[in-house]
Amino acid sequence: MAESGETGSIRLIHGRYRLLERIGRGGMGEVWRARDESLGRHVAVKCLKPLGPQRDQSFTRVLRERFRREARVAAALQHRGVTVVHDFGEYEGVLYLVMELLEGRNLSQLLEDNRHHPLAVDDVVDMAEQVASALAYTHEQGIVHRDLKPANIVRLADGTAKICDFGIARLGHDIGFTTRLTGTGIAMGTPHYMSPEQIGGIHVDQRSDLYSLGCVLYEIATGAPPFDLDDAWAVLVGHRDTPPEPPRSHRPELPLYVDRIILDLLAKDPEERPGDARELGRRIATGRSARGAYVPTVRAPQIALRPDPQTGTGPSGPREPRLPSWTRGMSTGHKATGGPGLRVTPPDTASGLAGDWVPRPAAGTRTASGERSERPAPAPELLATLASRHHAGLSLGRLGRWTEAGEVHRAVAAEREHALGPDHPDTLASRYEVAFSLSRTGRAADALREYRRVVEGRERALGPDHPETLGARQEVGYVLGKLGRHFEAHEAYTAVLAARERVMGPDHPDTLRCRHNLAFNLSRLGRLEDSYRMAGEVADARARVLGADHPDTLVTRCEVGYTLGQLGRWSEALRTYREVAEARAQALGADHPDTLAARYEVGISLGRLGRSAEALTLYRDLIDDRARVSGPSDPETLRARHGLGVNLGRMARWEEALAEARDVCAIRERVLGPDHVDTLISHREVAVGLGWLGRWQDALVEYRTVAAARERVLGEAHVDSLASRNDEAHCLEQLGRSGEAAELYRRAAALRQRGQNRG
């Protein structure tokens, strides 16, 4: 039931939005959890303070028009990183906005949940990259936020960052909800995040938002804002006159590139900051790739020691800002650390250790009277230890050490299940990472069992349509595809897509991601025209929602290129891949992994078009770049070398091709393991080279090695296993063993027919 108050007396707005409970209160008004009776969905309704009869009527008219204009601007923003505005209007003197209901915690709350310790380094970098992307989009629309702070950045349960109040922050200045400094006329929000130009009352542009983002990143990276003082004027003068201390002076484990980026954002002169948010995003992406960063699927807050944010003491002793005495005696307002957080959602039931989830007792656990017993609350120290170990597993994954990562996650999952219960979000998060590690090590069947276990738990704990449940169901479809069970994968993707469209809408980024996967799977079913059409539709939708150069848009354009190739339209595929490579180079940098991946696909297309000499030149350059960025034994470097060998073969340079294939195969076997899909592809390439050189008996050994491994890992009816048996049969024919070859062909045909009938 809604609480009483100025807005609480309004229970139903325009007969459509039923206010259920107040979930936040700030200077501009209140945020309510509400139900949209027309569409049957929950939304957030932001009710601005009533205008009241004391206002000048001409001012009120201007304000209403300004509100409508700003709300219309906010409603037009369509980006994954910006809160969606569904509707706006005025009812009984109250201006209101209807927004998506965010299932997550804002950064201010996350810092409080983390006991005012800084967030994990990976979380800091991830938030920086996502917010930079959202700012780039909105700045390109000509919109400056003007009030970026931790309370206005929400991290959803799936790790997505969302900026709130775009287009509305400026309105607050006009209405006068913010404090004004005596004699200055400066509209003031929370001084800890204000740029020097805001303080000086001069022209504000997009670089002011970059400064505010620098303040936010400084705080979540160190636990305190750059000028952590108890006096508002002291904070403002600090922003205006005092160089900030490097974040690494408070937290030495911060990567150097993060320290440099934050300090550049906090430059006093806007000209010395990054030119725009796109440039900032490129710098972050370059820094991450240089460290071999991997974005984990699930994160939990990491507790780390840092200086006391209240006393300001740290490794270098107390802070002593050189500020004049007249700066004392003014209120600072609220910063993220220590101030009351503005709740923007109900208690989050899927945010890991930061949430308010109450573990359910294990099934069958009852007292002597027959009632269910409550699971004792685990010690905070244990939860902190398990969170730290969870992060250690993620770090192993970032290093590509997937087998070890899986072992760590499996152990943490067992302990979390014992302490929290099998359906606790943290337990399921660990189970999810176990499945992910299994998938990365080629154990698709084991990954499928683990993902299905996660799906069942999340359906019980969170509901069948919860985003995390749908995410796990989508991974089930992905692993089914890896197993060659594309009909089942198609059914899984279709069901998830229907749920996502129903719950989130057709243009939600998660809905589009599912449609992308469905398009990918259609091509594996041989439905190439359907795949091409759907991939094109997804690419257009992503360009409209996220931008033409957004990484997700470019990924789907790569899928368009792949399908064009499968349709034999290699010239169009080549053109598509080249356009993607150029766009990625401009948006992400020439050495970004995605840019290099697009160049690899250009090489594939050149080879298919018979332009192997050009492909050889491309692959040699790509090998050099891959080795420089990631090392000579990196899987992607080896993939480029594999492409080089294939084109050597196409040019009939079989001795060179065989030597290259054997070298790559040996390294892959050592780095990836003997049964990894790439290792087996190299074994097959060795066999191809041996066959062309007339060494069919040696080739037969290689083909049988590949066939046995694929049957062991993928099953005998998998399309790749059947292809290997056909290769073996062809080799037997070359050796004059036609009877054995015919038997193998019959067996493969029967298995293929059985699979088609089952599908």
Secondary structure, DSSP 8 states (H G I E B T S, - for coil): ----STTTT--EETTTEEEEEEEEEETTEEEEEEEETTTTEEEEEEEE----TTS-HHHHHHHHHHHHHHHHHHHH---TTB--EEEEEEETTEEEEEEE---EEEHHHHHHHTTT----HHHHHHHHHHHHHHHHHHHHTT---S---GGGEEEETTS-EEE--TTTHHHHHHHT-SEE-TTT--EES-GGG--HHHHHT----HHHHHHHHHHHHHHHHHSS-SS--S-HHHHHHHHHH-----GGGT-TTS-HHHHHHHHHHT-SSGGGS-SSHHHHHHHHHHHHHHTT----SS----------TTT---TT--------GGG-S------TTTS-----SS--SSSGGGS-------TT-B-TTS-B-------HHHHHHHHHHHHHHHHHHHTT-HHHHHHHHHHHHHHHHHHH-TTSHHHHHHHHHHHHHHHHTT-HHHHHHHHHHHHHHHHHHT-TTSHHHHHHHHHHHHHHHHTT-HHHHHHHHHHHHHHHHHHH-TTSHHHHHHHHHHHHHHHHTT-HHHHHHHHHHHHHHHHHHT-TT-HHHHHHHHHHHHHHHHTT-HHHHHHHHHHHHHHHHHHH-TTSHHHHHHHHHHHHHHHHTT-HHHHHHHHHHHHHHHHHHH-TTSHHHHHHHHHHHHHHHHTT-HHHHHHHHHHHHHHHHHHT-TTSHHHHHHHHHHHHHHHHTT-HHHHHHHHHHHHHHHHHHH-TTSHHHHHHHHHHHHHHHHTT-HHHHHHHHHHHHHHHHHHHHH-
